[in-house]
Amino acid sequence: MLLPKRVKYRRVHRGRLTGKAYRGNKVTNGDFGIQATEPAWITSNQIEAARIAMTR
C-alpha cells in the first residue's frame, strides 16, 4: 500500500514511542482526519481502511 518503490529493506527500525503529538494535529485539508489517542504505530492497511471509511 503506502510503501516506497525503491528501498533496500522493507522493514524499518522502530524507536521508542513516548507520547501523542500536540503540535501538527490540526486538519488542514478537508473536514475529517485521523488522530491517535495513544502512542502506537499505525500500519498502511489501517490508514487505507480509515481513508475508505471516511469517504463513504
mmCIF file of the N, C-alpha and C atoms, coordinates in Angstrom:
data_MODEL
# 
_entry.id   MODEL 
# 
loop_
_atom_site.group_PDB 
_atom_site.id 
_atom_site.type_symbol 
_atom_site.label_atom_id 
_atom_site.label_alt_id 
_atom_site.label_comp_id 
_atom_site.label_asym_id 
_atom_site.label_entity_id 
_atom_site.label_seq_id 
_atom_site.pdbx_PDB_ins_code 
_atom_site.Cartn_x 
_atom_site.Cartn_y 
_atom_site.Cartn_z 
_atom_site.occupancy 
_atom_site.B_iso_or_equiv 
_atom_site.pdbx_formal_charge 
_atom_site.auth_seq_id 
_atom_site.auth_comp_id 
_atom_site.auth_asym_id 
_atom_site.auth_atom_id 
_atom_site.pdbx_PDB_model_num 
ATOM 1   N N  . MET A 1 1  ? 0.832   -1.195 0.000  1.00 0.00 ? 1  MET A N  1 
ATOM 2   C CA . MET A 1 1  ? 0.000   0.000  0.000  1.00 0.00 ? 1  MET A CA 1 
ATOM 3   C C  . MET A 1 1  ? 0.874   1.255  0.000  1.00 0.00 ? 1  MET A C  1 
ATOM 4   N N  . LEU A 1 2  ? 1.152   1.794  1.180  1.00 0.00 ? 2  LEU A N  1 
ATOM 5   C CA . LEU A 1 2  ? 1.958   3.006  1.280  1.00 0.00 ? 2  LEU A CA 1 
ATOM 6   C C  . LEU A 1 2  ? 3.407   2.616  1.532  1.00 0.00 ? 2  LEU A C  1 
ATOM 7   N N  . LEU A 1 3  ? 4.100   2.232  0.480  1.00 0.00 ? 3  LEU A N  1 
ATOM 8   C CA . LEU A 1 3  ? 5.475   1.775  0.607  1.00 0.00 ? 3  LEU A CA 1 
ATOM 9   C C  . LEU A 1 3  ? 6.295   2.398  -0.508 1.00 0.00 ? 3  LEU A C  1 
ATOM 10  N N  . PRO A 1 4  ? 7.453   2.936  -0.212 1.00 0.00 ? 4  PRO A N  1 
ATOM 11  C CA . PRO A 1 4  ? 8.284   3.483  -1.284 1.00 0.00 ? 4  PRO A CA 1 
ATOM 12  C C  . PRO A 1 4  ? 8.666   2.398  -2.290 1.00 0.00 ? 4  PRO A C  1 
ATOM 13  N N  . LYS A 1 5  ? 8.854   2.804  -3.529 1.00 0.00 ? 5  LYS A N  1 
ATOM 14  C CA . LYS A 1 5  ? 9.152   1.826  -4.569 1.00 0.00 ? 5  LYS A CA 1 
ATOM 15  C C  . LYS A 1 5  ? 10.556  1.259  -4.444 1.00 0.00 ? 5  LYS A C  1 
ATOM 16  N N  . ARG A 1 6  ? 11.540  2.098  -4.112 1.00 0.00 ? 6  ARG A N  1 
ATOM 17  C CA . ARG A 1 6  ? 12.923  1.639  -4.111 1.00 0.00 ? 6  ARG A CA 1 
ATOM 18  C C  . ARG A 1 6  ? 13.544  1.814  -2.725 1.00 0.00 ? 6  ARG A C  1 
ATOM 19  N N  . VAL A 1 7  ? 13.513  0.767  -1.946 1.00 0.00 ? 7  VAL A N  1 
ATOM 20  C CA . VAL A 1 7  ? 14.198  0.754  -0.659 1.00 0.00 ? 7  VAL A CA 1 
ATOM 21  C C  . VAL A 1 7  ? 14.992  -0.548 -0.565 1.00 0.00 ? 7  VAL A C  1 
ATOM 22  N N  . LYS A 1 8  ? 16.068  -0.523 0.197  1.00 0.00 ? 8  LYS A N  1 
ATOM 23  C CA . LYS A 1 8  ? 16.893  -1.723 0.312  1.00 0.00 ? 8  LYS A CA 1 
ATOM 24  C C  . LYS A 1 8  ? 16.197  -2.785 1.158  1.00 0.00 ? 8  LYS A C  1 
ATOM 25  N N  . TYR A 1 9  ? 15.588  -2.355 2.269  1.00 0.00 ? 9  TYR A N  1 
ATOM 26  C CA . TYR A 1 9  ? 14.879  -3.277 3.144  1.00 0.00 ? 9  TYR A CA 1 
ATOM 27  C C  . TYR A 1 9  ? 13.488  -2.717 3.415  1.00 0.00 ? 9  TYR A C  1 
ATOM 28  N N  . ARG A 1 10 ? 12.481  -3.587 3.434  1.00 0.00 ? 10 ARG A N  1 
ATOM 29  C CA . ARG A 1 10 ? 11.108  -3.139 3.670  1.00 0.00 ? 10 ARG A CA 1 
ATOM 30  C C  . ARG A 1 10 ? 10.873  -2.776 5.130  1.00 0.00 ? 10 ARG A C  1 
ATOM 31  N N  . ARG A 1 11 ? 11.452  -3.566 6.050  1.00 0.00 ? 11 ARG A N  1 
ATOM 32  C CA . ARG A 1 11 ? 11.179  -3.359 7.468  1.00 0.00 ? 11 ARG A CA 1 
ATOM 33  C C  . ARG A 1 11 ? 12.033  -2.207 7.999  1.00 0.00 ? 11 ARG A C  1 
ATOM 34  N N  . VAL A 1 12 ? 11.422  -1.339 8.816  1.00 0.00 ? 12 VAL A N  1 
ATOM 35  C CA . VAL A 1 12 ? 12.148  -0.206 9.381  1.00 0.00 ? 12 VAL A CA 1 
ATOM 36  C C  . VAL A 1 12 ? 12.466  -0.491 10.843 1.00 0.00 ? 12 VAL A C  1 
ATOM 37  N N  . HIS A 1 13 ? 13.558  0.107  11.333 1.00 0.00 ? 13 HIS A N  1 
ATOM 38  C CA . HIS A 1 13 ? 13.871  0.030  12.751 1.00 0.00 ? 13 HIS A CA 1 
ATOM 39  C C  . HIS A 1 13 ? 13.016  1.058  13.471 1.00 0.00 ? 13 HIS A C  1 
ATOM 40  N N  . ARG A 1 14 ? 12.199  0.594  14.390 1.00 0.00 ? 14 ARG A N  1 
ATOM 41  C CA . ARG A 1 14 ? 11.266  1.485  15.070 1.00 0.00 ? 14 ARG A CA 1 
ATOM 42  C C  . ARG A 1 14 ? 11.811  1.822  16.446 1.00 0.00 ? 14 ARG A C  1 
ATOM 43  N N  . GLY A 1 15 ? 11.878  3.112  16.736 1.00 0.00 ? 15 GLY A N  1 
ATOM 44  C CA . GLY A 1 15 ? 12.362  3.552  18.038 1.00 0.00 ? 15 GLY A CA 1 
ATOM 45  C C  . GLY A 1 15 ? 11.262  3.518  19.081 1.00 0.00 ? 15 GLY A C  1 
ATOM 46  N N  . ARG A 1 16 ? 11.513  4.174  20.191 1.00 0.00 ? 16 ARG A N  1 
ATOM 47  C CA . ARG A 1 16 ? 10.524  4.220  21.264 1.00 0.00 ? 16 ARG A CA 1 
ATOM 48  C C  . ARG A 1 16 ? 9.434   5.225  20.942 1.00 0.00 ? 16 ARG A C  1 
ATOM 49  N N  . LEU A 1 17 ? 8.246   4.960  21.450 1.00 0.00 ? 17 LEU A N  1 
ATOM 50  C CA . LEU A 1 17 ? 7.129   5.894  21.338 1.00 0.00 ? 17 LEU A CA 1 
ATOM 51  C C  . LEU A 1 17 ? 6.918   6.516  22.715 1.00 0.00 ? 17 LEU A C  1 
ATOM 52  N N  . THR A 1 18 ? 6.979   7.833  22.783 1.00 0.00 ? 18 THR A N  1 
ATOM 53  C CA . THR A 1 18 ? 6.931   8.485  24.091 1.00 0.00 ? 18 THR A CA 1 
ATOM 54  C C  . THR A 1 18 ? 5.582   9.105  24.405 1.00 0.00 ? 18 THR A C  1 
ATOM 55  N N  . GLY A 1 19 ? 4.798   9.463  23.434 1.00 0.00 ? 19 GLY A N  1 
ATOM 56  C CA . GLY A 1 19 ? 3.511   10.089 23.714 1.00 0.00 ? 19 GLY A CA 1 
ATOM 57  C C  . GLY A 1 19 ? 2.843   10.539 22.441 1.00 0.00 ? 19 GLY A C  1 
ATOM 58  N N  . LYS A 1 20 ? 1.690   11.175 22.574 1.00 0.00 ? 20 LYS A N  1 
ATOM 59  C CA . LYS A 1 20 ? 0.992   11.622 21.373 1.00 0.00 ? 20 LYS A CA 1 
ATOM 60  C C  . LYS A 1 20 ? 1.389   13.048 21.029 1.00 0.00 ? 20 LYS A C  1 
ATOM 61  N N  . ALA A 1 21 ? 1.151   13.429 19.797 1.00 0.00 ? 21 ALA A N  1 
ATOM 62  C CA . ALA A 1 21 ? 1.571   14.734 19.300 1.00 0.00 ? 21 ALA A CA 1 
ATOM 63  C C  . ALA A 1 21 ? 0.564   15.804 19.722 1.00 0.00 ? 21 ALA A C  1 
ATOM 64  N N  . TYR A 1 22 ? 1.075   16.941 20.137 1.00 0.00 ? 22 TYR A N  1 
ATOM 65  C CA . TYR A 1 22 ? 0.220   18.086 20.430 1.00 0.00 ? 22 TYR A CA 1 
ATOM 66  C C  . TYR A 1 22 ? 0.370   19.152 19.355 1.00 0.00 ? 22 TYR A C  1 
ATOM 67  N N  . ARG A 1 23 ? 1.504   19.145 18.662 1.00 0.00 ? 23 ARG A N  1 
ATOM 68  C CA . ARG A 1 23 ? 1.710   20.067 17.545 1.00 0.00 ? 23 ARG A CA 1 
ATOM 69  C C  . ARG A 1 23 ? 1.483   19.309 16.245 1.00 0.00 ? 23 ARG A C  1 
ATOM 70  N N  . GLY A 1 24 ? 0.971   20.008 15.252 1.00 0.00 ? 24 GLY A N  1 
ATOM 71  C CA . GLY A 1 24 ? 0.775   19.385 13.958 1.00 0.00 ? 24 GLY A CA 1 
ATOM 72  C C  . GLY A 1 24 ? -0.391  18.422 13.914 1.00 0.00 ? 24 GLY A C  1 
ATOM 73  N N  . ASN A 1 25 ? -1.380  18.601 14.786 1.00 0.00 ? 25 ASN A N  1 
ATOM 74  C CA . ASN A 1 25 ? -2.509  17.686 14.802 1.00 0.00 ? 25 ASN A CA 1 
ATOM 75  C C  . ASN A 1 25 ? -3.805  18.363 14.358 1.00 0.00 ? 25 ASN A C  1 
ATOM 76  N N  . LYS A 1 26 ? -3.694  19.447 13.612 1.00 0.00 ? 26 LYS A N  1 
ATOM 77  C CA . LYS A 1 26 ? -4.874  20.138 13.082 1.00 0.00 ? 26 LYS A CA 1 
ATOM 78  C C  . LYS A 1 26 ? -5.110  19.691 11.642 1.00 0.00 ? 26 LYS A C  1 
ATOM 79  N N  . VAL A 1 27 ? -6.366  19.556 11.264 1.00 0.00 ? 27 VAL A N  1 
ATOM 80  C CA . VAL A 1 27 ? -6.714  19.170 9.897  1.00 0.00 ? 27 VAL A CA 1 
ATOM 81  C C  . VAL A 1 27 ? -6.616  20.406 9.019  1.00 0.00 ? 27 VAL A C  1 
ATOM 82  N N  . THR A 1 28 ? -5.767  20.342 7.993  1.00 0.00 ? 28 THR A N  1 
ATOM 83  C CA . THR A 1 28 ? -5.591  21.493 7.109  1.00 0.00 ? 28 THR A CA 1 
ATOM 84  C C  . THR A 1 28 ? -6.377  21.337 5.821  1.00 0.00 ? 28 THR A C  1 
ATOM 85  N N  . ASN A 1 29 ? -6.447  20.129 5.286  1.00 0.00 ? 29 ASN A N  1 
ATOM 86  C CA . ASN A 1 29 ? -7.180  19.895 4.043  1.00 0.00 ? 29 ASN A CA 1 
ATOM 87  C C  . ASN A 1 29 ? -8.367  18.992 4.340  1.00 0.00 ? 29 ASN A C  1 
ATOM 88  N N  . GLY A 1 30 ? -9.561  19.422 3.975  1.00 0.00 ? 30 GLY A N  1 
ATOM 89  C CA . GLY A 1 30 ? -10.744 18.603 4.177  1.00 0.00 ? 30 GLY A CA 1 
ATOM 90  C C  . GLY A 1 30 ? -11.395 18.846 5.525  1.00 0.00 ? 30 GLY A C  1 
ATOM 91  N N  . ASP A 1 31 ? -12.347 17.963 5.848  1.00 0.00 ? 31 ASP A N  1 
ATOM 92  C CA . ASP A 1 31 ? -13.139 18.107 7.065  1.00 0.00 ? 31 ASP A CA 1 
ATOM 93  C C  . ASP A 1 31 ? -12.830 17.035 8.109  1.00 0.00 ? 31 ASP A C  1 
ATOM 94  N N  . PHE A 1 32 ? -12.286 15.896 7.698  1.00 0.00 ? 32 PHE A N  1 
ATOM 95  C CA . PHE A 1 32 ? -12.076 14.780 8.612  1.00 0.00 ? 32 PHE A CA 1 
ATOM 96  C C  . PHE A 1 32 ? -10.607 14.400 8.634  1.00 0.00 ? 32 PHE A C  1 
ATOM 97  N N  . GLY A 1 33 ? -10.180 13.776 9.727  1.00 0.00 ? 33 GLY A N  1 
ATOM 98  C CA . GLY A 1 33 ? -8.794  13.333 9.845  1.00 0.00 ? 33 GLY A CA 1 
ATOM 99  C C  . GLY A 1 33 ? -8.667  12.239 10.890 1.00 0.00 ? 33 GLY A C  1 
ATOM 100 N N  . ILE A 1 34 ? -7.477  11.650 10.967 1.00 0.00 ? 34 ILE A N  1 
ATOM 101 C CA . ILE A 1 34 ? -7.186  10.584 11.921 1.00 0.00 ? 34 ILE A CA 1 
ATOM 102 C C  . ILE A 1 34 ? -6.242  11.144 12.970 1.00 0.00 ? 34 ILE A C  1 
ATOM 103 N N  . GLN A 1 35 ? -6.542  10.892 14.239 1.00 0.00 ? 35 GLN A N  1 
ATOM 104 C CA . GLN A 1 35 ? -5.648  11.292 15.314 1.00 0.00 ? 35 GLN A CA 1 
ATOM 105 C C  . GLN A 1 35 ? -5.504  10.125 16.283 1.00 0.00 ? 35 GLN A C  1 
ATOM 106 N N  . ALA A 1 36 ? -4.264  9.797  16.617 1.00 0.00 ? 36 ALA A N  1 
ATOM 107 C CA . ALA A 1 36 ? -4.002  8.702  17.548 1.00 0.00 ? 36 ALA A CA 1 
ATOM 108 C C  . ALA A 1 36 ? -4.298  9.166  18.971 1.00 0.00 ? 36 ALA A C  1 
ATOM 109 N N  . THR A 1 37 ? -4.970  8.317  19.744 1.00 0.00 ? 37 THR A N  1 
ATOM 110 C CA . THR A 1 37 ? -5.290  8.650  21.127 1.00 0.00 ? 37 THR A CA 1 
ATOM 111 C C  . THR A 1 37 ? -4.245  8.113  22.094 1.00 0.00 ? 37 THR A C  1 
ATOM 112 N N  . GLU A 1 38 ? -3.422  7.176  21.653 1.00 0.00 ? 38 GLU A N  1 
ATOM 113 C CA . GLU A 1 38 ? -2.344  6.656  22.476 1.00 0.00 ? 38 GLU A CA 1 
ATOM 114 C C  . GLU A 1 38 ? -1.165  6.330  21.569 1.00 0.00 ? 38 GLU A C  1 
ATOM 115 N N  . PRO A 1 39 ? 0.051   6.296  22.113 1.00 0.00 ? 39 PRO A N  1 
ATOM 116 C CA . PRO A 1 39 ? 1.217   6.068  21.258 1.00 0.00 ? 39 PRO A CA 1 
ATOM 117 C C  . PRO A 1 39 ? 1.222   4.654  20.680 1.00 0.00 ? 39 PRO A C  1 
ATOM 118 N N  . ALA A 1 40 ? 1.217   4.555  19.364 1.00 0.00 ? 40 ALA A N  1 
ATOM 119 C CA . ALA A 1 40 ? 1.257   3.262  18.675 1.00 0.00 ? 40 ALA A CA 1 
ATOM 120 C C  . ALA A 1 40 ? 1.631   3.501  17.223 1.00 0.00 ? 40 ALA A C  1 
ATOM 121 N N  . TRP A 1 41 ? 2.148   2.471  16.582 1.00 0.00 ? 41 TRP A N  1 
ATOM 122 C CA . TRP A 1 41 ? 2.439   2.548  15.156 1.00 0.00 ? 41 TRP A CA 1 
ATOM 123 C C  . TRP A 1 41 ? 1.167   2.238  14.387 1.00 0.00 ? 41 TRP A C  1 
ATOM 124 N N  . ILE A 1 42 ? 0.894   3.016  13.361 1.00 0.00 ? 42 ILE A N  1 
ATOM 125 C CA . ILE A 1 42 ? -0.273  2.805  12.511 1.00 0.00 ? 42 ILE A CA 1 
ATOM 126 C C  . ILE A 1 42 ? 0.226   2.252  11.187 1.00 0.00 ? 42 ILE A C  1 
ATOM 127 N N  . THR A 1 43 ? -0.312  1.107  10.787 1.00 0.00 ? 43 THR A N  1 
ATOM 128 C CA . THR A 1 43 ? 0.138   0.475  9.556  1.00 0.00 ? 43 THR A CA 1 
ATOM 129 C C  . THR A 1 43 ? -0.542  1.118  8.358  1.00 0.00 ? 43 THR A C  1 
ATOM 130 N N  . SER A 1 44 ? -0.007  0.840  7.174  1.00 0.00 ? 44 SER A N  1 
ATOM 131 C CA . SER A 1 44 ? -0.592  1.401  5.962  1.00 0.00 ? 44 SER A CA 1 
ATOM 132 C C  . SER A 1 44 ? -1.975  0.820  5.697  1.00 0.00 ? 44 SER A C  1 
ATOM 133 N N  . ASN A 1 45 ? -2.216  -0.424 6.108  1.00 0.00 ? 45 ASN A N  1 
ATOM 134 C CA . ASN A 1 45 ? -3.549  -1.004 5.939  1.00 0.00 ? 45 ASN A CA 1 
ATOM 135 C C  . ASN A 1 45 ? -4.572  -0.297 6.818  1.00 0.00 ? 45 ASN A C  1 
ATOM 136 N N  . GLN A 1 46 ? -4.180  0.101  8.021  1.00 0.00 ? 46 GLN A N  1 
ATOM 137 C CA . GLN A 1 46 ? -5.091  0.826  8.899  1.00 0.00 ? 46 GLN A CA 1 
ATOM 138 C C  . GLN A 1 46 ? -5.392  2.214  8.345  1.00 0.00 ? 46 GLN A C  1 
ATOM 139 N N  . ILE A 1 47 ? -4.379  2.885  7.786  1.00 0.00 ? 47 ILE A N  1 
ATOM 140 C CA . ILE A 1 47 ? -4.593  4.203  7.190  1.00 0.00 ? 47 ILE A CA 1 
ATOM 141 C C  . ILE A 1 47 ? -5.528  4.097  5.997  1.00 0.00 ? 47 ILE A C  1 
ATOM 142 N N  . GLU A 1 48 ? -5.330  3.076  5.171  1.00 0.00 ? 48 GLU A N  1 
ATOM 143 C CA . GLU A 1 48 ? -6.180  2.893  3.988  1.00 0.00 ? 48 GLU A CA 1 
ATOM 144 C C  . GLU A 1 48 ? -7.609  2.562  4.394  1.00 0.00 ? 48 GLU A C  1 
ATOM 145 N N  . ALA A 1 49 ? -7.804  1.733  5.421  1.00 0.00 ? 49 ALA A N  1 
ATOM 146 C CA . ALA A 1 49 ? -9.149  1.397  5.885  1.00 0.00 ? 49 ALA A CA 1 
ATOM 147 C C  . ALA A 1 49 ? -9.855  2.624  6.441  1.00 0.00 ? 49 ALA A C  1 
ATOM 148 N N  . ALA A 1 50 ? -9.139  3.473  7.168  1.00 0.00 ? 50 ALA A N  1 
ATOM 149 C CA . ALA A 1 50 ? -9.739  4.698  7.695  1.00 0.00 ? 50 ALA A CA 1 
ATOM 150 C C  . ALA A 1 50 ? -10.079 5.667  6.569  1.00 0.00 ? 50 ALA A C  1 
ATOM 151 N N  . ARG A 1 51 ? -9.226  5.737  5.549  1.00 0.00 ? 51 ARG A N  1 
ATOM 152 C CA . ARG A 1 51 ? -9.498  6.624  4.411  1.00 0.00 ? 51 ARG A CA 1 
ATOM 153 C C  . ARG A 1 51 ? -10.752 6.185  3.668  1.00 0.00 ? 51 ARG A C  1 
ATOM 154 N N  . ILE A 1 52 ? -10.911 4.885  3.475  1.00 0.00 ? 52 ILE A N  1 
ATOM 155 C CA . ILE A 1 52 ? -12.098 4.373  2.785  1.00 0.00 ? 52 ILE A CA 1 
ATOM 156 C C  . ILE A 1 52 ? -13.341 4.609  3.629  1.00 0.00 ? 52 ILE A C  1 
ATOM 157 N N  . ALA A 1 53 ? -13.235 4.412  4.958  1.00 0.00 ? 53 ALA A N  1 
ATOM 158 C CA . ALA A 1 53 ? -14.389 4.619  5.838  1.00 0.00 ? 53 ALA A CA 1 
ATOM 159 C C  . ALA A 1 53 ? -14.808 6.084  5.869  1.00 0.00 ? 53 ALA A C  1 
ATOM 160 N N  . MET A 1 54 ? -13.844 7.010  5.783  1.00 0.00 ? 54 MET A N  1 
ATOM 161 C CA . MET A 1 54 ? -14.188 8.433  5.818  1.00 0.00 ? 54 MET A CA 1 
ATOM 162 C C  . MET A 1 54 ? -14.810 8.908  4.514  1.00 0.00 ? 54 MET A C  1 
ATOM 163 N N  . THR A 1 55 ? -14.448 8.282  3.396  1.00 0.00 ? 55 THR A N  1 
ATOM 164 C CA . THR A 1 55 ? -15.005 8.727  2.119  1.00 0.00 ? 55 THR A CA 1 
ATOM 165 C C  . THR A 1 55 ? -16.403 8.184  1.881  1.00 0.00 ? 55 THR A C  1 
ATOM 166 N N  . ARG A 1 56 ? -16.832 7.197  2.642  1.00 0.00 ? 56 ARG A N  1 
ATOM 167 C CA . ARG A 1 56 ? -18.186 6.664  2.457  1.00 0.00 ? 56 ARG A CA 1 
ATOM 168 C C  . ARG A 1 56 ? -19.222 7.542  3.122  1.00 0.00 ? 56 ARG A C  1 
# 
